[in-house]
Amino acid sequence: MPSLLDRTALVLLLIGCVLMGARAWLHDHPQHDPWAPLNLADPPGWATDRKLAALRGDTATCRAFLVRNGIDSVALPPAGAGACRREDRAVLAAPAAAGVTLAPRGAQAACAIDAALAWWLLHGVQPAAKATLGSRVVRIEHYGTGNCRRIGGGKSGGWSEHATANAIDVAGFVLADGRRVSVKGDWSRPSGKAAFLRMARDSACRSFATVLSPDYNAAHADHLHLDQANRAGGWSACR
């Protein structure tokens, strides 16, 4: 009969084998490894949401993600004052890196918006466009990123994420075949375009902290509001 020492050694050996196997498996599946850097080439995995959320509160980590994935983002000097001070500011570069233009061009936003757009375009928007409309998105039409105002545009209440350009309002998409998909015009019309918009909205909920669509209220009838509010616990809102 094995001694206590032998049994203990066997248990430790088995635990070691399991740990080594788990480590090797995570190495081959970085999308599930919470310690592996987030890469656009990786498919979504168990750890993806946590990694995307981490970009919201850490500009250095966010910029490292952009550099690692070949997105040429150049930081701009801070601008604004008070609640509308934009310390984290750059011209959005992720859409161009993905072969998509923004209209209007030159939109400036926080790094976390750029990072979320990169993931959303590759893993959400383009697959949805191909699946429902048989074409890829080449242009995103938007209503802007920065706007020094409070939520709802009133004189009181919390400040909007637009105040620090930590948000973007998407109004529509233009496909490679020339078709245009409008949130205002196509959301409520049963069609492939409506299906695409809902798939795009749903997939944005993984990339962004807040996603508000026409299903939320009348104020969002003509756009998808996407922001990167850095909330405690990393929780998100998707409506």
N, C-alpha and C positions, 0 to 999 in steps of 0.2 A: 504494500500500500504506500503511495507517495507520501512523503513527509509534508508538513505544513509549508516548509520552505520551498519544496518542489511545486506545490500547488500555487503558491504565491507567485513564483517565477513564471509559471505557465500562464496565469491570469495576466500578469504584466506583459508577457510576450504577445498574448492575444490582443490586448488593448493597444499595444504599439503597432501591431499589424493593421488594426482597424484605423488608427490615426494616420498611418502612412498611406493607406488606401484612400481615405477621405481627402487627404492633402493632394494626392495625385489626381483624384477625380475633380477637385476644385480647380486644379491647375489646368485641366482640360476643358473645364466649363466655367470660365471666369465670370459669366453672367450671373452665376449663383454664389460667387465668392464675395462676401461683403468687404474684404480687404483688397481685392483687385481693383485697379483703376477702371473707371467707366470708359469704355470705348464704343464709338458708333458702330464699328464692325460686328460687335457682339450682339446676339439676339437678346430680346428681353428675358430676364430671369428673375429668380427669387429676390435677388439683392438690388435689382434695378431701381425700384422706387426709392429705396433708402439712399442710393448713390445720387439720384437726381435731386432728392430733397437736400442733400448735403451741399449742393452747388448754390443753394439759395442764400445761405448764411456765411459763405466763405468765398470771397472774391478771388483769393489766390488759388484755391482749389478749382474754381470755375475757369479762371484763365488758363490754368494748366490743362484742363480738359480741352479747351479750344485749341491750344498749341499742339497737344498730343494728337488731335484729330485733323490737323492741317487747316484749321480755320484761322485766317489771317486777320485777327482783330487787334486794332491799335487803340490803346486807352487814350482818352482825351482829358484835358485838365478839368478839375471840378468846376461846376457852375451853379448859379442860383444861390439862394439864401434861406435861412430858417428851415421850415418844414419842407421846403422845395429845393433844398441843397442836394445837388447830384454829385456825390463823391465818386461813384462808380458810373462812368460814362464812356461810351464808344459807339461808333457807327456800326449798326448790325451787319455782321459779316457772314453768318451761317447760311442765310438763304443763297447768296451768291456762290458759296462753296458747294451748295447742293444743286446748282444750276437753276436757281429760282430767283427772279427779280422781285423787288418790292416796289409798289407804287402807292404813294410817292416814294422816290428814292431818298437815300441819305438819312433814314430814320436813326435816331440815337436812342440807346436804351442801356439798362444795366446788363452786366455780363450774364446773369442768370436767365434773362430773356433770350439772349443769343444762344446759350447752351440748350435751352428748352426747345427753341425753334429747330435747332440742328437735329435733335432726337425725334421731334414730332414729324418733321418733313420726311425723314428717312423711314421711320418705323410706323408712322401713322398716316400722314397725308397721301404720300405717293402710293402705298399699297391700297388705300381706300379708293383713290382715283382710278387706278387700274382695274380694281375689282368691280366697281360700279359703273364706270364711264368709259373704260377701255382706253384711257389716255393718261398722260402724266401732267401734273401741274407745272407750269413754267412761270407763273406770276401770282403773287398774293397782293390783293388790294387792301389797304388798311386806312383807318381814320387817325392814326397817330399813336405815339408812345408817351410823350411827356406833356403834362398839362397841370399847372400849379393850381389845383382845386381840391375841395373836399368831396367825400363820397356823395353822389347825388347832385353835386354842383351848388349846394347851399352855403350859407355863411357860418354854419356850425356843424359839429360832428367830426368824425374821424377823417383824416386825410386819405385821399385816394392813392393807390399805388402809382397812378399816373403822375402824381406830384413829383416823384423821384424817377420817372421814366422806367418804372419797374413793371410795366404793363404794355400791352399792345392790343388794339381793337381791330380785328380782322373782318373786313366787309365782304370779301369775295375772292374767287380764284379764277384764273384763266388757264385753260388747258392747251397742250401742244397743238391740238387740232383746231384751235381758235374759239372753242366754246367758252362761255363765261358762266360761272356759278355764283349767284348772288345770295347772301344770307337773307336779305330782305325779300327778294323775289322768288326764291326757290325753296325756302325752309318749309313752307306749308303746302307746297304743291306735290302730290304723290308722284314721284319720278325717281330716276336714277340720281338726279342732282340732289334731291332731298335726302336720299339714302347716303350719298357721299358726305353731305354736310353733317349728318348725325354721326357717321363713323369718324369723321375728322374731329368733331366735338368730343366724342367718347375717348378717342386716343389721346387728345390733348390733356385729358384728366390725369394721365400718367406723367406727362412732362411738366405741367404747370401746377402751381399751388391753388389757383382759382380759375375756374372756367365757367363763364356765365353766357347763356345762349338765349334765343327767343323763348325757350321754355321757362326761363326764369321770370322775366317780367317784360312789360312793353318797352321799357327803356333800352332793352337789348334786342329789339325786334329786327334791327338791321346789321347786327355784328356779333361776333364772338369776342367777349372780353377775356383776355388771357393775362394773368399776372403771376408774380413770383413772391407773394407775401411770405415772409419768413416767420411762420407760426410755431409756437412751442409744440414739441412733439412731432413736427413735420406733417400735421394733418392738412388735408386739402378739401376744397369745396368744388363740387361739379354739378351744375344744373343746366 
